[in-house]
Amino acid sequence: MADLDEEIRLAYSSGKVLVGYKRTVKELKTGKDEVKLVIIAKNAPKNIKDEITYLAKLADVPVVEYPGKSLELGRILRKPFFVSSLAVIDPGESSILKIT
């Protein structure tokens, strides 16, 4: 999990990552920027997981379930709130896309 944490942090700081359920869903629906990977927290509500998984499947985007809770995912990104999901648009210097 430490490697995944570091890759998420690196992708967030050096690339382009959209944080949050609403932004992830909006991007998957509109397809304005190409989403390359979606990460969902383990304790995200079932309806959120189902909707994001369904939209990602339609867009042919891989989904990774983060083994920690949404609070931990927020802490990785240095956010003072819960983060249920995030969408990686540009991985930057990270190798996060190799996780899938």
MMTF fields as JSON, N, C-alpha, C and O atoms, coordinates in Angstrom:
{
  "mmtfVersion": "1.0.0",
  "mmtfProducer": "UNKNOWN",
  "numBonds": 399,
  "numAtoms": 400,
  "numGroups": 100,
  "numChains": 1,
  "numModels": 1,
  "chainsPerModel": [1],
  "groupsPerChain": [100],
  "chainIdList": ["A"],
  "bondAtomList": [4, 2, 8, 6, 12, 10, 16, 14, 20, 18, 24, 22, 28, 26, 32, 30, 36, 34, 40, 38, 44, 42, 48, 46, 52, 50, 56, 54, 60, 58, 64, 62, 68, 66, 72, 70, 76, 74, 80, 78, 84, 82, 88, 86, 92, 90, 96, 94, 100, 98, 104, 102, 108, 106, 112, 110, 116, 114, 120, 118, 124, 122, 128, 126, 132, 130, 136, 134, 140, 138, 144, 142, 148, 146, 152, 150, 156, 154, 160, 158, 164, 162, 168, 166, 172, 170, 176, 174, 180, 178, 184, 182, 188, 186, 192, 190, 196, 194, 200, 198, 204, 202, 208, 206, 212, 210, 216, 214, 220, 218, 224, 222, 228, 226, 232, 230, 236, 234, 240, 238, 244, 242, 248, 246, 252, 250, 256, 254, 260, 258, 264, 262, 268, 266, 272, 270, 276, 274, 280, 278, 284, 282, 288, 286, 292, 290, 296, 294, 300, 298, 304, 302, 308, 306, 312, 310, 316, 314, 320, 318, 324, 322, 328, 326, 332, 330, 336, 334, 340, 338, 344, 342, 348, 346, 352, 350, 356, 354, 360, 358, 364, 362, 368, 366, 372, 370, 376, 374, 380, 378, 384, 382, 388, 386, 392, 390, 396, 394],
  "bondOrderList": [1, 1, 1, 1, 1, 1, 1, 1, 1, 1, 1, 1, 1, 1, 1, 1, 1, 1, 1, 1, 1, 1, 1, 1, 1, 1, 1, 1, 1, 1, 1, 1, 1, 1, 1, 1, 1, 1, 1, 1, 1, 1, 1, 1, 1, 1, 1, 1, 1, 1, 1, 1, 1, 1, 1, 1, 1, 1, 1, 1, 1, 1, 1, 1, 1, 1, 1, 1, 1, 1, 1, 1, 1, 1, 1, 1, 1, 1, 1, 1, 1, 1, 1, 1, 1, 1, 1, 1, 1, 1, 1, 1, 1, 1, 1, 1, 1, 1, 1],
  "groupList": [{"groupName": "MET", "atomNameList": ["N", "CA", "C", "O"], "elementList": ["N", "C", "C", "O"], "formalChargeList": [0, 0, 0, 0], "bondAtomList": [1, 0, 2, 1, 3, 2], "bondOrderList": [1, 1, 2], "singleLetterCode": "M", "chemCompType": "L-PEPTIDE LINKING"}, {"groupName": "ALA", "atomNameList": ["N", "CA", "C", "O"], "elementList": ["N", "C", "C", "O"], "formalChargeList": [0, 0, 0, 0], "bondAtomList": [1, 0, 2, 1, 3, 2], "bondOrderList": [1, 1, 2], "singleLetterCode": "A", "chemCompType": "L-PEPTIDE LINKING"}, {"groupName": "ASP", "atomNameList": ["N", "CA", "C", "O"], "elementList": ["N", "C", "C", "O"], "formalChargeList": [0, 0, 0, 0], "bondAtomList": [1, 0, 2, 1, 3, 2], "bondOrderList": [1, 1, 2], "singleLetterCode": "D", "chemCompType": "L-PEPTIDE LINKING"}, {"groupName": "LEU", "atomNameList": ["N", "CA", "C", "O"], "elementList": ["N", "C", "C", "O"], "formalChargeList": [0, 0, 0, 0], "bondAtomList": [1, 0, 2, 1, 3, 2], "bondOrderList": [1, 1, 2], "singleLetterCode": "L", "chemCompType": "L-PEPTIDE LINKING"}, {"groupName": "GLU", "atomNameList": ["N", "CA", "C", "O"], "elementList": ["N", "C", "C", "O"], "formalChargeList": [0, 0, 0, 0], "bondAtomList": [1, 0, 2, 1, 3, 2], "bondOrderList": [1, 1, 2], "singleLetterCode": "E", "chemCompType": "L-PEPTIDE LINKING"}, {"groupName": "ILE", "atomNameList": ["N", "CA", "C", "O"], "elementList": ["N", "C", "C", "O"], "formalChargeList": [0, 0, 0, 0], "bondAtomList": [1, 0, 2, 1, 3, 2], "bondOrderList": [1, 1, 2], "singleLetterCode": "I", "chemCompType": "L-PEPTIDE LINKING"}, {"groupName": "ARG", "atomNameList": ["N", "CA", "C", "O"], "elementList": ["N", "C", "C", "O"], "formalChargeList": [0, 0, 0, 0], "bondAtomList": [1, 0, 2, 1, 3, 2], "bondOrderList": [1, 1, 2], "singleLetterCode": "R", "chemCompType": "L-PEPTIDE LINKING"}, {"groupName": "TYR", "atomNameList": ["N", "CA", "C", "O"], "elementList": ["N", "C", "C", "O"], "formalChargeList": [0, 0, 0, 0], "bondAtomList": [1, 0, 2, 1, 3, 2], "bondOrderList": [1, 1, 2], "singleLetterCode": "Y", "chemCompType": "L-PEPTIDE LINKING"}, {"groupName": "SER", "atomNameList": ["N", "CA", "C", "O"], "elementList": ["N", "C", "C", "O"], "formalChargeList": [0, 0, 0, 0], "bondAtomList": [1, 0, 2, 1, 3, 2], "bondOrderList": [1, 1, 2], "singleLetterCode": "S", "chemCompType": "L-PEPTIDE LINKING"}, {"groupName": "GLY", "atomNameList": ["N", "CA", "C", "O"], "elementList": ["N", "C", "C", "O"], "formalChargeList": [0, 0, 0, 0], "bondAtomList": [1, 0, 2, 1, 3, 2], "bondOrderList": [1, 1, 2], "singleLetterCode": "G", "chemCompType": "PEPTIDE LINKING"}, {"groupName": "LYS", "atomNameList": ["N", "CA", "C", "O"], "elementList": ["N", "C", "C", "O"], "formalChargeList": [0, 0, 0, 0], "bondAtomList": [1, 0, 2, 1, 3, 2], "bondOrderList": [1, 1, 2], "singleLetterCode": "K", "chemCompType": "L-PEPTIDE LINKING"}, {"groupName": "VAL", "atomNameList": ["N", "CA", "C", "O"], "elementList": ["N", "C", "C", "O"], "formalChargeList": [0, 0, 0, 0], "bondAtomList": [1, 0, 2, 1, 3, 2], "bondOrderList": [1, 1, 2], "singleLetterCode": "V", "chemCompType": "L-PEPTIDE LINKING"}, {"groupName": "THR", "atomNameList": ["N", "CA", "C", "O"], "elementList": ["N", "C", "C", "O"], "formalChargeList": [0, 0, 0, 0], "bondAtomList": [1, 0, 2, 1, 3, 2], "bondOrderList": [1, 1, 2], "singleLetterCode": "T", "chemCompType": "L-PEPTIDE LINKING"}, {"groupName": "ASN", "atomNameList": ["N", "CA", "C", "O"], "elementList": ["N", "C", "C", "O"], "formalChargeList": [0, 0, 0, 0], "bondAtomList": [1, 0, 2, 1, 3, 2], "bondOrderList": [1, 1, 2], "singleLetterCode": "N", "chemCompType": "L-PEPTIDE LINKING"}, {"groupName": "PRO", "atomNameList": ["N", "CA", "C", "O"], "elementList": ["N", "C", "C", "O"], "formalChargeList": [0, 0, 0, 0], "bondAtomList": [1, 0, 2, 1, 3, 2], "bondOrderList": [1, 1, 2], "singleLetterCode": "P", "chemCompType": "L-PEPTIDE LINKING"}, {"groupName": "PHE", "atomNameList": ["N", "CA", "C", "O"], "elementList": ["N", "C", "C", "O"], "formalChargeList": [0, 0, 0, 0], "bondAtomList": [1, 0, 2, 1, 3, 2], "bondOrderList": [1, 1, 2], "singleLetterCode": "F", "chemCompType": "L-PEPTIDE LINKING"}],
  "groupTypeList": [0, 1, 2, 3, 2, 4, 4, 5, 6, 3, 1, 7, 8, 8, 9, 10, 11, 3, 11, 9, 7, 10, 6, 12, 11, 10, 4, 3, 10, 12, 9, 10, 2, 4, 11, 10, 3, 11, 5, 5, 1, 10, 13, 1, 14, 10, 13, 5, 10, 2, 4, 5, 12, 7, 3, 1, 10, 3, 1, 2, 11, 14, 11, 11, 4, 7, 14, 9, 10, 8, 3, 4, 3, 9, 6, 5, 3, 6, 10, 14, 15, 15, 11, 8, 8, 3, 1, 11, 5, 2, 14, 9, 4, 8, 8, 5, 3, 10, 5, 12],
  "groupIdList": [1, 2, 3, 4, 5, 6, 7, 8, 9, 10, 11, 12, 13, 14, 15, 16, 17, 18, 19, 20, 21, 22, 23, 24, 25, 26, 27, 28, 29, 30, 31, 32, 33, 34, 35, 36, 37, 38, 39, 40, 41, 42, 43, 44, 45, 46, 47, 48, 49, 50, 51, 52, 53, 54, 55, 56, 57, 58, 59, 60, 61, 62, 63, 64, 65, 66, 67, 68, 69, 70, 71, 72, 73, 74, 75, 76, 77, 78, 79, 80, 81, 82, 83, 84, 85, 86, 87, 88, 89, 90, 91, 92, 93, 94, 95, 96, 97, 98, 99, 100],
  "secStructList": [7, 2, 2, 2, 2, 2, 2, 2, 2, 2, 2, 2, 2, 2, 1, 3, 3, 3, 3, 1, 2, 2, 2, 2, 2, 2, 2, 2, 2, 2, 7, 1, 1, 7, 7, 7, 3, 3, 3, 3, 3, 6, 6, 1, 7, 2, 2, 2, 2, 2, 2, 2, 2, 2, 2, 2, 2, 2, 6, 6, 7, 7, 3, 3, 3, 3, 1, 1, 7, 2, 2, 2, 2, 2, 2, 2, 6, 6, 7, 1, 1, 7, 7, 7, 3, 3, 3, 3, 3, 3, 7, 6, 6, 7, 7, 4, 4, 4, 4, 7],
  "xCoordList": [0.815, 0.0, 0.857, 0.434, 2.04, 2.923, 3.321, 3.427, 3.541, 3.892, 2.735, 2.938, 1.533, 0.35, 0.164, -0.153, 0.359, 0.252, 1.232, 0.867, 2.464, 3.492, 3.179, 3.384, 2.686, 2.347, 1.176, 1.17, 0.185, -0.948, -0.468, -0.85, 0.368, 0.901, 1.716, 1.603, 2.533, 3.366, 2.51, 2.775, 1.498, 0.604, -0.14, -0.334, -0.554, -1.272, -0.387, -0.838, 0.875, 1.76, 2.378, 2.646, 2.611, 3.304, 2.407, 2.793, 1.232, 0.334, -0.973, -1.011, -2.052, -3.379, -4.315, -4.556, -4.834, -5.727, -6.957, -6.832, -8.141, -9.385, -9.809, -9.874, -10.095, -10.407, -11.907, -12.518, -12.488, -13.875, -14.812, -14.545, -15.909, -16.925, -17.554, -17.634, -18.003, -18.71, -17.825, -18.264, -16.588, -15.682, -15.329, -15.196, -15.177, -14.867, -16.022, -15.811, -17.236, -18.412, -18.602, -18.881, -18.453, -18.62, -17.621, -17.972, -16.385, -15.354, -15.597, -15.37, -16.055, -16.367, -17.545, -17.579, -18.51, -19.685, -19.364, -19.756, -18.656, -18.396, -17.237, -17.271, -16.213, -15.061, -14.245, -13.504, -14.377, -13.615, -12.116, -11.409, -11.636, -10.259, -10.331, -11.279, -9.345, -9.382, -8.908, -7.758, -9.802, -9.474, -8.712, -9.16, -7.563, -6.741, -6.897, -6.647, -7.313, -7.459, -8.375, -8.341, -9.197, -10.061, -9.694, -9.524, -9.575, -9.288, -10.444, -10.844, -10.98, -12.109, -11.685, -11.059, -12.026, -11.711, -12.514, -13.632, -11.941, -12.564, -13.911, -14.836, -14.023, -15.254, -16.221, -17.129, -16.035, -16.973, -18.351, -18.445, -19.408, -20.755, -20.993, -20.448, -21.803, -22.035, -22.583, -22.18, -23.489, -24.059, -22.995, -23.038, -22.057, -20.972, -20.062, -19.7, -19.691, -18.849, -19.508, -18.866, -20.799, -21.525, -21.597, -21.376, -21.904, -22.025, -20.681, -20.599, -19.634, -18.316, -17.822, -17.262, -18.027, -17.6, -18.335, -17.727, -19.635, -20.431, -19.956, -19.743, -19.791, -19.352, -17.941, -17.647, -17.073, -15.707, -15.697, -14.901, -16.578, -16.666, -17.118, -16.596, -18.086, -18.548, -17.443, -17.341, -16.619, -15.539, -14.253, -13.249, -14.278, -13.115, -11.93, -10.802, -12.228, -11.219, -11.046, -12.038, -9.814, -9.613, -9.943, -9.743, -10.453, -10.812, -9.995, -9.919, -9.382, -8.602, -9.27, -9.598, -9.472, -10.016, -8.854, -8.012, -8.822, -7.788, -8.047, -9.166, -7.048, -7.276, -7.569, -8.006, -7.339, -7.603, -8.94, -9.693, -9.222, -10.48, -10.357, -9.264, -11.507, -11.531, -10.773, -10.241, -10.717, -9.939, -8.454, -7.748, -7.977, -6.569, -6.257, -5.186, -7.187, -6.986, -6.894, -6.107, -7.691, -7.606, -6.282, -5.717, -5.781, -4.498, -3.337, -2.4, -3.386, -2.322, -2.224, -1.131, -3.386, -3.431, -3.298, -3.381, -3.088, -2.965, -4.221, -4.147, -5.37, -6.667, -7.269, -7.155, -7.907, -8.48, -9.901, -10.718, -10.189, -11.522, -11.452, -10.402, -12.585, -12.685, -12.655, -13.26, -11.957, -11.913, -12.361, -11.64, -13.558, -14.086, -13.525, -13.398, -13.185, -12.646, -11.796, -11.875, -10.989, -10.206, -9.984, -9.969, -9.812, -9.598, -8.246, -7.956, -7.424, -6.108, -6.246, -6.592, -5.972, -6.008, -4.611, -4.431, -3.627, -2.226, -1.402, -1.382, -0.724, 0.027, 1.284, 1.883, 1.701, 2.911, 4.128, 4.337, 4.937, 6.161, 5.923, 6.853, 4.7, 4.421, 4.239, 4.037, 4.315, 4.044, 2.761, 2.673, 1.783, 0.526, -0.272, -1.055, -0.098, -0.853, -0.397, -1.119, 0.793, 1.306, 0.67, 0.847, -0.068, -0.718, -1.813, -2.048, -2.47, -3.627, -3.2, -4.042],
  "yCoordList": [-1.194, 0.0, 1.256, 2.289, 1.19, 2.356, 2.79, 3.983, 1.811, 2.152, 2.86, 3.846, 2.357, 2.973, 4.39, 5.305, 4.571, 5.902, 6.877, 8.0, 6.437, 7.299, 7.615, 8.743, 6.632, 6.861, 7.829, 8.674, 7.712, 8.642, 10.053, 11.005, 10.189, 11.505, 12.117, 13.31, 11.296, 11.778, 12.174, 13.191, 11.383, 11.72, 13.022, 13.84, 13.213, 14.423, 15.659, 16.719, 15.521, 16.689, 16.981, 18.142, 15.965, 16.208, 16.075, 16.493, 15.507, 15.313, 16.049, 17.121, 15.458, 16.055, 14.985, 13.961, 15.24, 14.314, 15.096, 16.143, 14.58, 15.189, 14.499, 13.271, 15.277, 14.741, 14.83, 15.885, 13.709, 13.698, 12.953, 12.773, 12.529, 11.749, 12.538, 12.044, 13.759, 14.547, 14.851, 14.737, 15.234, 15.559, 14.31, 14.376, 13.168, 11.917, 11.514, 11.176, 11.548, 11.178, 12.129, 11.69, 13.42, 14.408, 14.159, 14.225, 13.874, 13.648, 12.356, 12.302, 11.318, 10.063, 10.229, 9.605, 11.065, 11.288, 12.155, 11.831, 13.25, 14.192, 13.751, 13.924, 13.186, 12.748, 13.891, 13.705, 15.079, 16.244, 15.963, 16.134, 15.531, 15.06, 13.546, 13.0, 12.873, 11.418, 10.891, 11.094, 10.219, 9.617, 8.324, 7.483, 8.174, 6.995, 5.953, 4.767, 6.402, 5.502, 6.141, 7.353, 5.31, 5.773, 4.983, 3.765, 5.68, 5.045, 5.348, 6.501, 4.29, 4.423, 3.911, 2.857, 4.657, 4.231, 2.99, 2.799, 2.166, 0.902, 1.115, 0.324, 2.175, 2.395, 3.369, 3.887, 3.619, 4.484, 3.821, 2.595, 4.611, 4.031, 3.185, 3.47, 2.16, 1.212, 1.898, 1.56, 2.849, 3.515, 4.315, 4.386, 4.907, 5.64, 4.672, 4.914, 3.575, 2.569, 2.027, 1.897, 1.709, 1.142, 2.114, 1.723, 3.374, 4.364, 4.607, 4.626, 4.79, 5.044, 3.829, 3.972, 2.641, 1.423, 1.261, 0.898, 1.527, 1.417, 2.408, 2.032, 3.673, 4.695, 4.415, 4.638, 3.93, 3.606, 2.44, 2.414, 1.493, 0.35, 0.809, 0.35, 1.712, 2.25, 3.018, 2.969, 3.725, 4.528, 3.72, 4.253, 2.442, 1.558, 2.101, 2.178, 2.473, 3.018, 2.032, 1.609, 1.66, 0.742, 1.404, 2.604, 0.587, 1.052, 0.269, -0.958, 0.986, 0.364, 0.716, 1.876, -0.3, -0.023, 0.213, -0.661, 1.411, 1.754, 0.969, 1.002, 0.26, -0.608, 0.136, -0.479, 1.434, 2.206, 2.911, 2.771, 3.668, 4.409, 5.753, 6.186, 6.404, 7.68, 8.774, 9.691, 8.694, 9.674, 9.527, 10.525, 8.288, 8.041, 8.536, 9.093, 8.335, 8.818, 10.344, 10.912, 11.0, 12.453, 12.894, 13.903, 12.148, 12.505, 12.371, 13.168, 11.377, 11.21, 12.458, 12.905, 13.014, 14.202, 15.496, 16.593, 15.349, 16.486, 17.366, 18.595, 16.693, 17.374, 17.159, 16.066, 18.178, 18.034, 17.454, 17.781, 16.602, 16.019, 14.626, 14.193, 13.93, 12.583, 12.654, 13.547, 11.72, 11.632, 10.219, 9.248, 10.112, 8.793, 8.273, 7.062, 9.181, 8.73, 9.827, 11.001, 9.394, 10.346, 9.774, 8.56, 10.686, 10.3, 10.817, 12.006, 9.935, 10.32, 10.661, 9.808, 11.917, 12.378, 12.267, 11.737, 12.777, 12.733, 12.217, 12.855, 11.077, 10.512, 11.286, 11.031, 12.221, 12.988, 12.086, 11.263, 12.232, 11.451, 10.105, 9.313, 9.85, 8.597, 7.436, 7.627, 6.243, 5.044, 4.396, 3.172, 5.204, 4.713, 3.884, 3.03, 4.108, 3.352, 1.912, 1.071, 1.606, 0.239, -0.635, -1.854, -0.01, -0.745, -1.661, -2.748, -1.21, -1.979, -3.176, -3.926],
  "zCoordList": [0.0, 0.0, 0.0, -0.52, 0.566, 0.611, -0.799, -1.079, -1.688, -3.064, -3.76, -4.468, -3.557, -4.159, -3.624, -4.384, -2.323, -1.719, -2.373, -2.72, -2.534, -3.121, -4.581, -5.03, -5.317, -6.731, -6.865, -7.76, -5.98, -6.006, -5.698, -6.378, -4.674, -4.297, -5.441, -5.722, -6.093, -7.199, -8.404, -9.044, -8.71, -9.823, -9.536, -10.435, -8.29, -7.916, -8.008, -8.441, -7.599, -7.594, -8.958, -9.268, -9.778, -11.046, -12.277, -13.369, -12.113, -13.251, -13.047, -12.442, -13.561, -13.398, -12.848, -13.488, -11.655, -10.971, -10.507, -9.871, -10.831, -10.37, -9.088, -9.032, -8.066, -6.742, -6.484, -6.653, -6.071, -5.639, -6.568, -7.757, -5.986, -6.692, -7.831, -8.956, -7.552, -8.567, -9.774, -10.918, -9.514, -10.626, -11.436, -12.658, -10.75, -11.433, -12.343, -13.507, -11.813, -12.597, -13.773, -14.889, -13.531, -14.597, -15.726, -16.904, -15.356, -16.374, -17.146, -18.355, -16.456, -17.137, -18.09, -19.151, -17.718, -18.567, -19.775, -20.896, -19.554, -20.651, -21.519, -22.737, -20.906, -21.677, -22.251, -23.216, -21.66, -22.155, -22.096, -23.089, -20.936, -20.802, -20.707, -20.142, -21.25, -21.225, -19.873, -19.483, -19.17, -17.884, -18.158, -18.937, -17.513, -17.731, -16.624, -16.842, -15.43, -14.289, -13.258, -13.043, -12.622, -11.54, -10.285, -10.338, -9.165, -7.882, -6.941, -6.779, -6.317, -5.398, -4.024, -3.913, -2.989, -1.613, -1.25, -1.727, -0.417, -0.012, 0.674, 0.488, 1.46, 2.215, 1.537, 2.186, 0.249, -0.473, -0.481, -0.549, -0.412, -0.436, -1.695, -2.761, -1.55, -2.632, -3.886, -4.999, -3.717, -4.893, -5.657, -6.885, -4.943, -5.592, -6.335, -7.487, -5.678, -6.332, -7.582, -8.625, -7.479, -8.614, -9.785, -10.931, -9.507, -10.582, -11.267, -12.495, -10.473, -11.061, -11.84, -12.927, -11.291, -11.975, -13.3, -14.308, -13.303, -14.519, -15.585, -16.737, -15.193, -16.148, -16.653, -17.827, -15.778, -16.181, -17.17, -18.109, -16.946, -17.862, -19.245, -20.261, -19.277, -20.565, -21.292, -22.517, -20.518, -21.097, -21.276, -21.747, -20.903, -21.003, -20.201, -20.688, -18.955, -18.03, -16.876, -16.282, -16.547, -15.42, -14.077, -13.889, -13.151, -11.813, -10.8, -10.868, -9.854, -8.781, -7.463, -7.214, -6.611, -5.285, -4.334, -4.126, -3.76, -2.795, -1.518, -1.005, -0.984, 0.178, 1.48, 2.453, 1.512, 2.721, 2.662, 1.699, 3.704, 3.791, 3.088, 2.721, 2.909, 2.2, 2.952, 2.326, 4.269, 5.043, 4.73, 4.582, 4.629, 4.289, 2.88, 2.641, 1.95, 0.583, 0.566, -0.191, 1.392, 1.519, 2.111, 1.688, 3.089, 3.716, 2.744, 2.787, 1.871, 0.865, -0.003, -0.351, -0.349, -1.204, -0.407, -0.96, 0.909, 1.822, 1.804, 1.796, 1.798, 1.84, 3.224, 3.78, 3.788, 5.131, 5.112, 5.973, 4.139, 4.04, 3.432, 2.957, 3.453, 2.893, 1.365, 0.773, 0.733, -0.731, -1.107, -0.874, -1.689, -2.024, -3.335, -3.52, -4.252, -5.534, -6.165, -5.806, -7.112, -7.894, -9.294, -9.5, -10.242, -11.639, -12.096, -11.966, -12.626, -13.125, -14.604, -15.422, -14.931, -16.321, -16.922, -18.018, -16.183, -16.609, -15.43, -14.377, -15.58, -14.452, -14.1, -13.055, -14.936, -14.647, -14.584, -15.475, -13.536, -13.378, -12.684, -12.532, -12.271, -11.551, -12.519, -13.718, -11.975, -12.772, -12.277, -12.185, -11.963, -11.386, -12.374, -11.959, -13.66, -14.651, -14.746, -15.282, -14.233, -14.263, -13.181, -13.178, -12.268, -11.19, -11.73, -11.201, -12.777, -13.286, -14.055, -14.548]
}
